Amino acid sequence: MIDYSYDIEMVKGRIEKGIRTNNRKDDEYREIKIETGILKNAAGSAKVTLGKTMIYAGTKLEIGTPYPDTPEEGGITVGVELSPIGAPEFYAGPPSETSIELSRVVDRGIREAKTIDFKKLLLVPKEKAWFVYVDIYVMNHDGNLFDACQIAAMAALKTTKIPKIDEDFNQIKGEYAGNLKLEKLPVLNTYSKISNKIILDPDLNEDYATEARLSIAIDDNLNICALQKGEKGFFTQEELKEIIKTSKKKYKEMRKIFEKL
């Protein structure tokens, strides 16, 4: 077990004094870099670095049977894998609680924002539809996996191509029918409460010092489409109002980045 107690106390002391890594402001992200088209066998792919946190994401489309309750729709599945090379505490094996939470938060933001019109993925009612799979890999954990994974997922989806199929619904290798259309571009923002201060995009040491965490997804209309609370602490009503206000401002910044992809 790694002892982070020294870092936690040091971080709390610095946060109380208004000091963050690289002298960031409380509502400032670390540097974001996005590369797309990095996985040649994926329908869409991206490499994202958020500070030193590094994420890979790839998408694929497969034809499946629509679910009984949505017979005229396709669907989406998001999975996050915490690679052992990403952090000392990650291990190979079944998905951990952290992996499952990350998958659900990213999936919920995309799904509830109506990012994809699943009806447009239908091929044959009740029989065949496209299903989108987003596979996310954490290659280096230096804090705020939630936002880094969401950015990578959106970048991969933004560059996803729909495979061309023959009359028997077999995919034609290397040929595409067009790009996957995204109806919305949701943005996830994650905040940490440390020593009664709220900061955006916590790095790894700030992650460990976090007393309460909140991830909030905003859609194109600046509406909240998903929320996830973490850790044992709490947020006051005034803190929540400020978080929502900041998230709407940050949405506009991130939207410009997505539109360039």
N, C-alpha and C positions, 0 to 999 in steps of 0.2 A: 504494500500500500504506500502510495506517495504522500508525503507530509506537506500539505500546502498551507499550514497554519501561519508560517512567517509571511508568505505572500499575501494571505488574506488580511492580516493586520496591517501590513504595509499599504495595500490597496485601499483599505478603509480610511486610513490616515490621510492618504493622498486625495481621495475623493472628497473627504470633509474639507480639505483645503482648496478644492476646485481644480485639482491637478489630475490629468489623465495622460496615458501613453501618447507620445508625440504631440503633447499639448493640445489634444483634441477638445473641442467644445462638447458639452453634455449631449447635444443633439446632432453630433457630427459622425458620419460613417468613416471607417478606415478606407483606404484606397480600394476601389473596385476595378478589377480587370476581367474582361470576358473574351474568350476565344471560342469561335464556333467551327463546326465541321472538322473536329479533331479525330473522330472515330469513323473510319470509312465504311464500316459494316452497319452503322446505325442509321435510322431514318432521319435523325437529327441528333446533334450532340454539342456539348459545350464544356469548356473548362473555365471555372470561375475562381478567382482569388479575392478574398475579402481580408485585407491585411495579409497575414500569413496563413489564414485558413484557406485550404485548397479543396475544391470539389469538382468531380467529373460527373456529367449526366449524359445519358444516352436514351433515345427513344426508339421504339419499334412498334409496328402495327401488325396485328394478326386478325384474321377473320374468325369470328366465333358466333355462337348462338345468343341472341338477345335474351335478357333476363325476363321471366314470365310477367313481372310487374311493369316492365318497360319494353314491350315487344317490338317497338319501332325505334329503338335507340341503340347506339353503341355504348362505349364506356371508357373509363380510364382507371388505371391502377398505378399508384406511386409506391416505390419501395426504396428504402435507404439502407445501404450496407456500411457498417462501421469497420473499415479495414484495420487489421492489427498494426499496419504500418502508419496509421493515422494518429494514434495516440497510445501510450503505454497501457491505458485501462481498457482498450478495445481488444476483443478476442474473437477468434473464429468459432463458428457454431450457430445455433439458432438465434433469431433476432432478439436483441436485448430490449428492455423497456424503453431505453433512450432511442433506439432505432425505430421502434414501433411508434413512439410519440412523434418523432421527426416525420415519419412517413405520413401519419394521419394529419398533422398540422399542414404540411405542404399540400397534400391531397385535398383537404377541406377548403383551403383558400382558393385553389384552382377550380374545384367543383362548385362551391357556393357562389363564386363570382360569375358563373356561367361562362367560363373561359372558352369552352368548346360547346357548340350546339350538337349534342349527341344524336339528334335526329338526322343531321347531315351525314352521319357515319353509317346510316342504314343502307344495306344493299338489297336484302329481301326481307319483307316484314315477317317477324317471328322466326326467321330462319338464319339470316346472315347479316352481320354488321361488323364494322371495323372496331377493334378495341385497341386503345393506345396504352402502351406500357412505358412508364418513365422509371429508369433505373439510375439511382444516385449513389455515388461512391465518395466517401469521405477519405481523402488522401492525406490531409494534414489538418489536425484540429488545433486551432489557436483562438477558439471562442466563437460564439454566435453561429452555431451550425444551422439554426432555424432559417435565418435570412439568407445565408450562403447557399443552402440547399434549394430554397425557393427561387433564388436568382438563377441558379444553374438549371433547374427544371424549366423555368420560363424561357430561358435562352435556348435550351434544346427544343422545346415545343415550337418556339418562334421560327426555327429553321428546319422543322420536320417536313419531309416530303411523303406523300401518300403513294405507296407502290402501285404500279400498273398491274392489272390482273387479266387473265384470259377468260374465255367463256365458261370455264369450269371453276372459276374463282381461285385459280392458282396464281401466286405472285410471279411476275416476270422479273427475273433477277437483273438488277441494274437499270430498270426502267421505272419511271414515275409518272403518275397521272396529274400531279400538281402539288401544291403546298397545302399543308394542313391549315385551315382557316381558324384563326383565333378571334373570337368575338370580343373578348375583354383581356386586359393586361393587369391582373391584380398584383399588388405589391405587399409584401409582408415586412413589418417593422417589429423588432424585438427590443424590449427595454428591461433594464435591471434596476432594482431599487437597492442602493447600498448606503448605509448610514443616512437614511431619510433623503437621499438625493436620487433623482431619476436620470439614468443615462441610456443613450441609444447605442446599439451595436457593441455590447461588452466583449472585450478580448478575453483570453483564457483566464488570466488572473482575476479579472472582474467577474467572469462567470462563477469562479469558485467562491468569490466574496458576496455573491448575490443573495439577498434575503427574500426577494420576491421578483418574479419574472412575468412579463406579459408580452405575448406576440399578438399583433393585430394586423389583419389583412384588410386592405382598402381596395375597392374596385374603381372603374373608370368614372363612376358618378360620385366618387368620394364618399361612398357608403361603406360601413363596416360589413364585411361578408364573413369574417371568422375571427374568433378569439381563443387564446389558449393561455391559461394562468398556470404558473409553475412556482415551486418552492413554497415555504411555509409562511412567508410574510404576507402583507396586504398592501393594497393601494387605497388611498382616500378618494372620495368623490372628486375633489379638486385636482388630484394627481391624474385621475382618469381623464378628466376634461382636457388637461394639458397634453396628455399622451395622444389623445384623438386629434387635437389641433396640430401637433407636430407631425403625426402620421399623414395627415392630409397634405401638409407642405412637402413632406418627403416623397409622397406619391408622385407629385409633379416632377420632382428631380429624377426619380427612377424611371418614370415613363419615357423621358427623353433618351435614356440609355437603351431601353428596350426597343424604341422606334428606330434606332440606328442599326440594329442587327439585321 
